[in-house]
Amino acid sequence: MTHGFDKDYWERHWHQAHRTGPGAVDGSAAANPYLGRETGDLVPGTALDAGCGAGAEAVWLASRGWQVTAADIAPEALARAAERATTGEVSQRVRFIEADLTVWEPDTRFDLVTTHYAHPAMPHLAFYDRISAWVAPGGTLLVVGHLHASGTTGHGHHPPAEASVTLADITAGLDSARWEIVTAEEHARAVTGPEGQAIPLYDVVVRAARRA
């Protein structure tokens, strides 16, 4: 089955009751564990969370001093994200934008552009190339995606081929004249399922610094 990953798809997705399963989409979900590891040594500046979903990563960044633009195509996702950004300091450091990232263009460049399991209505590698252009010189690109490998799972389900990527393909798209690859890794981790069972996730993590 081919997934369109357009606005209607994501609105239906966010209205569905996934709140008890792995990769839950409710507002209580924690920020992706790779975010803290890969950004902890960066000086907070401006950040774009591309495909912010329920806002866990955007709020995490804002709580640590980043000025965050959080963009998503689904109004339902943005409503949940805004609900979790309720504390004064965080709410002042994050703005939510309804945007189709396949056509939207920011009016600035960012010190950090990050995306976590985003499934755009365009080929993944083209999407990563598109958002990488929004990183300011000296800034950082952080991509976390579902690893494409036979028999693996992602966010508690088998992602279709168009929603997964390989490490080699991502790194091959980053021109060494413009980018220094800091992290390029594949990871297996587990989340707790609705019945307390451990469910494996297979992730690809790429962090790259744009040369000034």
Helices and strands as residue ranges (DSSP letters): H 7-15, H 33-39, E 46-50, H 56-63, E 67-72, H 75-84, H 88-93, E 94-98, E 110-116, H 124-132, E 135-146, G 161-163, H 167-172, E 179-192, E 198-210
